[in-house]
Amino acid sequence: MIVYAECTFFIPMAASLKDKRSVVKRMIDRTRNQFNLSIAEIDHQDLWQRTTLALVVVNRSQQVAEREIARAIQLLESNPEWEMTDYNIEQY
C-alpha cells in the first residue's frame, strides 16, 4: 500500500528565501527523523512565503501507512512558524 500526501503551507514570518528554507529544512529533517516516510519540497521553491511538501509512506498494511501519514501531518501542522493552507491524501 502506498499513501501519498501533499501539504501546502504559508510562512508569514519569511522575509526571504533563506528564512523560508530554514523553516522548511528544519521541518523536513524533523519529520524524516521521527517517521518512516519520504518527504520533499515539490512546489513553490522560488516563493518566500509558500511551500508544498510531498509525503509518501509504503507499507504492506494500509492502516499503518495511513496512520504514519496522519501523524506526520499532525507534526507539520504543529509548527507555529507556518500554517497549513491545504492538503490532499491519496492511496494506491
N, C-alpha and C positions, 0 to 999 in steps of 0.2 A: 504494500500500500504506500502510495506517495501522497503526502499532504503538502500543498503549496499555498503560501500566503503572501500577499503584497500589502504593505502598510505605508501610508503616506503621512508625513509629519510636517508641521510648521514649527520653525525655530525662531521665535520672536526676538531673542537676545542676540542673534548672529548679526554682526555688522560687517562681516567679510567672509570670504570662502574659508579662510583659516579658522575663524570662530566656528563655522558650521562643521568643518572637517574634524575639529577636536571633539565636538559633541557626538558626531556620527561614529567616528572611530572608537571612542570610548564605549559606546553602547553596543557596537558590533562585537568588540572584543569581550565585553562582559557577557553578552548573550551566548557567544561561542563557548566561553569557559563554563557556563552553567548548564547548557543544554546540548544534547546530541543532535545537532542540526547544522545545516549550511545557511549562511546569511551573507548578503551582499547588497550594496547600494546599486540600484539599477536604473534610476532616473533622476533628473534634476541636479546632476553633478555640477552644473555651471550656475545654479541659482543659490543665493546666500541663505535664504530662509526656508527652503523646501527640500525635502528628500523623499525618495521612495525606496524602501528596503524589501527585498525578497527573502523569504524563509522557506526552506524545504526540509521535510523530515521523511526518511524512508524507513519503514519498519514493516514486518510481516503482520502486525496487529494494527488494524485501523484505529482502534480505541487509544492505543499507546501513542500513535503518530498524532492524532487529533489533540490528545492531552498535552503532548510536548509543544505543539504549535500554540495552543491556548496559553500555556504557562509562559512561553517566550513573549507572546504578545502582551501579556499582563506585565511582565518585567519592562518591556519597552514603554508601555503606557505610563508606568510609574515614575519615569524620569521627569522631574519638574522643569527641565530646560527646553522641553518641546511639548507639543500637543498633537495627538493623532487626529488627522482630519478625515481619514478614510482607510478602510481595509477590506480585503476580499480573500476568502479562503476557498480553495478548490481541492478536490480529491480525485486521484487517478488510480 
